Amino acid sequence: MISAEGVSHAYDGTAVLRDVALAAAEGEVVGLIGPNGSGKTTLLRTLYRALTPDRGDITVDGARVGAYSPRALARTVAVVTQEAHGELPLTVADTVLLGRSPHQGALQRQSAADVDIAADALRRVGAEHLADRDLGDLSGGERQRVLIARALAQQATHLLMDEPTNHLDIHFQHEILGLVRELAVTTIVVLHDLNLAARYCDRLVLLDRGRVVAAGDAEAVLDAAVLEPVYGIRVDAVRAGDGRLQLLFRAPSHGVPLAHDHTETDDHTETHDHTESHEHTEAHEHTGIPAPDQSGRVNPRM
């Protein structure tokens, strides 16, 4: 289980998280949703200790996240972030093998079992044919699958994902999130696509202006009366052929108020730059996965 209580944070005096609480039970998939700048990724970063909030507590399996060593945290929590380009040259196979680092001792080489686990992770995301390619030569969608494979290779009990379907085509969006559901690990995932969130998440947490606006199952959270004031767009709920909730969106009609339209003004200023310019931090920096040195070799962390 991973939980946050009373989490607040500000960048340069601008509040981006305000008394946020959430919890993901064992094996549960929780989706973080909300408009750009609502604080989703900032909240996710507090959960894996990439960011220390100004106030509040983060716990993993009942222990404060700050009590974990980097290696112990990496064995417990795997992270898929929106990573920046420009990495040192590594093959796809070597990149995925980095996920095994938390399970190795200092200066220990990868075992045959590590190689098998990494190969299986690539197979599960449909990227085994990329094993010998350089990571920097891949398309955005291919890179995303490789980074997810690296997280799978960690074999952690918790998985945190920041927009894992970014750059993926429709087929792989559903395949990756279907895979996440099958993993039976505690998962918190940031998603922009509300229909994907409705289909693959057990519960949703809707953020707006750094606050939790709604939390619960898809039927409760993805309601027009909840979504329209947050997103500023018309929402119609229908049923797909399999009975699942499906949302349709349309621009609001001129002069016709949205459901529960609000006109509140507060101290909120545009937080997009604050909450998303800090997001593209390499996952290995905070989760115990070592970075390659200037020669491209991986130095296991003591």
C-alpha angles and dihedrals in degrees: 000000000000123000143173126203127190094345115178130167139168134196114212091341095311113118113230099165122036120190093317122183129184140151135196115199124214110297094002125135111217121186123211109208136171143112123298110288095022093121102256098133093038089056091048091052091056089056094061096036097251085124129030109216121227090238138005141056131270119195133183116197089345097307124105110256090233090063092066122092113231091254094047091048091051091052089053105035126039118194133203109191135176093265124198124241124244099077122158114268112281129153119243090250092053091047092054091045088061085074089069094057096093089059095052130082125237112297090358115146123225114274127221087257090055091052091050092049091050092048091050091050090054090049092051092056093043095248104110090114089063096059096110096040123104111253091227091059095058129102119248093260093048091050091050092055091049092051090050089050089053090054091049090052089060089066090209123168093230128049126196117189130184109205095323092179093059110126092008123123120237094267095054093040089064094037094053095046090044087054091050090055091052094052094078091214127128105267136187113185132182110221134176095187105083094193091057088048091052093050102044108027126084092206137007134215114201116205127193125172090350095305133105105249097177139356131186140072122338094262092058100040101037094060122130092235089057101038104040098065090046099047100027093228137106115263127199120185118212136162123254120222091271092051095255121141113264126185127214120196133204137168115268117259115251112264095005113112121231120243109291089353111195130203098191118146121199139158091289115130125177105296099179094102092048098045098041105032088065095049106082096080118139111257094221090063092069107023103055096259105133122235122232116258124235091280091055093251121132116239112204112229118243 
